[in-house]
């Protein structure tokens, strides 16, 4: 069975590599795909179907759409697209939109809270559907944008893992598109004629958001220096803890043991040798 297009073959190879590198898709998995209706989750669902038909081991998937309750959200379009392709689909209607309106201040950005609330719904449904993994459509650009968001605005040096075990250890979240760029996901979703549906949130697509600002910055840098995105993703996989300032990575007690006698345990600095001026007859006589 050949791939439909060179783009599909490229994305499939990247997803397969991510799965091998981070142990994402395994034999017997029932993968629950968080399907928002956006380009990324559609691309993920489509490529999982392609890989499933070629994989040397069996696995299955189910698409789950969490309807936040915004008026005019086209969940019927999502359902029909899945059913036409023979994909199992579950639509979960919620009142997340109203809950956020009650909790957030007028000028607050709802995306982070919305993501947490939706994640809680997905965890519950994963238990109900017997899912072994929860797959999300975060792509390469999301990883490096999150890295810079935390660096610039969060005071932390972190991004996202490709495989995340929940705090309760009951759920495993995977991100198979970690090596796939946003443009590739968009091109693939359009080529497969998948219906891209907006979430209908008033803040969706707001270019004033911090993430959108960083997206433009990274886009400008990538045009000036092609390959910079891949370099940044590689940096997340090539961490040198001893070259950072987090003292939890190198406790002072461990550092002190590595120092020569007389070193300053607080800074790691070796003591400077005592330098004496040469004595002269004049200085002695003076």
Secondary structure by P-SEA (a helix, b strand, c coil): cccccaaaaaaaaaaaaaaaaccccccccbbbbbccccaaaaaaaaaaaaaaacccbbbbbbbbbbcccccccaaaaaaaaaaaabbbbbbbbbaaaaaaaacccccccaaaaaaaaaaaaaaaaaaaacccbbbbbccaaaaaaaaaaaacccccbbbbbcccccccccbbbbbccccccaaaaaaaaaaacccccccccccccccccaaaaaaaaaaaaaaaccaaaaaaaaaaaccccccccccccccaaaaaaacccccccccccccccccccccccccccc
